[in-house]
Amino acid sequence: MVPIWTIFRKGTIKMNKHQKIRDLVLFSLLVAIIIVMSFTPLGYIKTFGLEITLLVIPVVIGAINLGPKYGALLGLTFGLSSFFQCFGFSAFGATLLAINPWFTAFVCIIPRTLMGFLVGVIFKALNKVIKYDIVNHIIACVSGALLNTIFFMTAFCFCFYNTEFVQGFRDTLGSTNAFMFVILFVGINGLVELIVNFVIGAAVSKTLYYIFNQRKIKEDYKDKDENDAITKE
């Protein structure tokens, strides 16, 4: 007779294997989406003088559904694709690359990697407090847009603020210090990116999360209802 614990163990191993395959498939799909978006008009909205990136969206979706580790890897993919843009695809990036390629790589890659990791951490922490709530997805997606802007601009100012190129931007914008420069430089772009990530990111991440965790969510709600019934009795 096969011990009952071996049956549970085999079931757990099978479930873990299925989950790992599912995670790798979603991760690979999101990496492909980031790469396609990076080198097509899908990744950036360029209109009315604005350049709004949509690449934060697949990063936060992956960080929410796959966790901090995959979030960091997707952020790294975003950062690398952003760095590759400096090689003739972006005039702004090409100028930074000519000034200092090492600083340019740092500014493009590190903030995005850190952003992806922290979005995963934030969502994981929120989900322990309020399980399966849309608020968790909204906060995580908004934090992704905010962290991307904050980290990027901090690294950008640290590495390039005192260069002649950026000082020319500062004079054009009429800012008197680094803080005002960031506010004016980001401007409406940052606000629109935040709204787009809030609307699209939260909706898609919530949908995927429900699909991938449907069984677990139903079991948790069933246990909650049973506990509530026992408490009432």
N, C-alpha and C positions, 0 to 999 in steps of 0.2 A: 504494500500500500504506500502510495506517495505521500509524504508528510505535507500537511496543509500549507506550511510556511514556504515550501518550495514553489507551490503554485502561485502564491502571492508574489514571491520574488521574481518568478519568470514573467508574471504580468507587469510588474514594475519595470523590469529591464526592457520589456517590449515597448512599454509606454514611453520610457526615457529615450529609447532609440528612435521611436516615431517622432517624438518632440524635437530631438536633435536634427533629424532630417528636415522636419518642417521649418525649424529655425534657419538652417543653412539655405533652404530654398528661398525663404523670404529675404534673408540677408543678401543672397546673390541677386535676387530680383531688384532690391533697393539699390545695390551697387550699380547695376546696369542702368537703372533709372537716373541715378545721379550723373553717370558718365554721359548718357544721352542728353540730359538736360543741360549739362555743362557746355556742350559744343553745338547746341542748337538754340533757336530763339525760345524754346520751352523753359529754359533755366532762368531767363531774365526778362522782365517786362521793361521795355525801353519806350517810353512815351512821355510827352510833355516835359522833356529834359530830365526825366527820372530814370534811374537804373535800379530796379527792384529785383533782388534775387529770390527765387523760389526754392533754392537748393536746401534750405533749412528744413523744409517740409519732410522729405524722405528720411532725413537724419532723425528728426524727432519721432516720426512714426516708428522707425526701427528701434530707437532707444526705449520707447514706451513698450513695444511688443516683445522685444528681445532682451532688454536689460542694458546696464551700463557698458559692459564689455563690447557688445555689438554696436552700441551707440557711439563709443569712441572710435571703432573701426570705420563706421559710416561717416563720422566727422572727419576722420583722417582722409577718407576717399574724397569728401567734399573739399578739404584743404589742398590735397594734391591736384585735384582738377582745377582749383582756383589758381594754384601756382603755375600750372601748365598754360593757363590763360595769358600769363605774362610773356610768353614766347610768341608774340605777334598777334594774339587774339584780342588783347586789351591794350589800348594806348597808355592808360593809366598804369597798368601793371608793368608794361614794358619799360616805362620811365623809372619805376621803383627798382626794377631788375637791373637797370643800367647804373643806378646809384649804388646799390649794395645787394647782390644776389642772395647772400646769406640771411640778411635781415628780411628780405622779401619772402624767402622760404619760411622763415619763422613766423612772420605776420600772417601768411596765408594758411599755414598748416596747424600750428599749435592752438590758436584760439578755437578753431573749428573742432579739433579733436577733443579738447577740454569741454567744449559746449555739449557735444554728443554724449560724453560720459556723464556729465552732471545732470542732463535732462533725464537720463535713465535712473540716476540716484534719486532725483527729486520725485519722479513718478513712483518709484518703489516705496519711498517713505510715505508719500501721500496715500498710496493704496493700502497701507497698513492701518491708517487712521480711518479713511472712508473708502470702503471696498466698492469697486465697480461703479463709481460715480463719474458722471461726465465732467464734473468740476476738476477732477484729477487730470483729465486729458487737456482741459482748457488751460489750467495752470502750467502744466508741463510744456505745452505748445507755445504759450506766451513766453515762458521762461527761456525756451530755445531761441526765439527771436531776440529777446533782450540780451541774453548771454552772448549770442553771436555778435551783436553790435557792440556791447561793452568790451568784450575781450579783444575783438578786432581793432577797435579804435584805441584802446589802451596800448596794445602792442604797436599799432601804427604810429601813435604819437611818441612812444618811447624810442622807437627806432628811427623815425624820419622827421619828427617835428622841427628839429633845428636845421634841416636841410634847406637849401635855397628854393627847391621845388615847392615844398610845403609852406614855407614862409610867403611865397608868392600867392598861394591859395589863401593863406590867412589874411594878407593885405587886401585881396580881392573881396573876401567875405566881410572884411571890416571888423574882425574879431581882435580883441586886445590881449587875450590869454588862451591857453590850451583848452580850458573848459568851454569857453565860448566858441572856440574853433570847432570842437567836437559837436556841439549843439547845432551850429549853423551848417556844418559839413554833412552831418547825418540828416538833419531836417525832416522833411516830409517823407523821404525814402524809408527811414526807420519806422515811422508811424504806419505807413502802408504795409511794410513787411510784417509788422506785428499783427495787423488786422487780418492779412491774408493767411498767416500761419494760424491765427486763432480760429478762423472760419474753416479753412480746408483741413489743416492738420488735426484739429480736434475731432471733426466729423469722420475722417478716414481712420484715424488711430482708434477711436471708440468702436467703429464698425469691425475692424480687424481684430481688436482685442476680444470683442464678444464672440466672433466666429471661432477664434483659436482657443478660447477658454469657456466655451458654451457649457460643456459638461460640468466643469468645476464650479461655474457660477450657479448652475441649477442645483447642484449638490449642496452648496453653501446656503442658498436660499431655503432649500428644503430643511436643512439642519436648523436654520434660524427659526423657521415656522414651527418646527417640532419643539424647540426650546421655549419659544414664546407660549405655545399651548400648555407645556408642562408648568411654566411659571404661573399662568392664569389659574390652573387647577390648584 
